[in-house]
């Protein structure tokens, strides 16, 4: 009695699980991931320490912050920054996190991994989804090391610690949630500029700074119009997670991050399916 051979196509869940397994393995076995975790911890601690050092005349410089938690998030929603302290907080993770994503994905193309992958695994959407999730995890991890480094640095230089605990929790969690949206944007940019590593790094850095939203906010404020609509963008929602935030800000972060993650994954998958991925 003969049996007919059946070749079943793997389900979406099984495909994603396999891709995530490979990508997480690659992430955890590359020194780049740990280097960026260290950078995220060192930068806030270094900024805090440097602002307390004496200047060339022996006078102590004016502290950049007055409170430990201002290293983590701004005092309020400021789309147009009033000072460097309003900008130098956990949002910086989304700048050098973009560079990390460019290096991580760029290695796929330089090493020939992508050619091998799409020869045996033709679903382009799986690649986009897996890379977005893994890079979001990496950036959220950078937020944690930034929190540790910034808190220790602020405590060592003697900043005060008074804070609204609920608002602080919302600010930290909100920024970590935003990692998914930012990671999806950077994955999308690296798909577009996959043959031009330098441009992919530069574009990730440019969008990570939020300069477009800062410029738009300056125009809107000069026209004396409300700026709340800027929260629909990644940078706007990230800024909205601050030390004056309520639970609604976390809801905005979740919704905005999820929306742009879906948008960039769909668009990136379409671009990959219509072009030469190598």
Helices and strands as residue ranges (DSSP letters): H 12-28, H 31-50, G 68-71, H 84-87, G 90-92, H 93-110, H 113-120, H 124-157, H 165-192, H 197-208, H 211-222, G 228-232, H 234-240, H 247-273
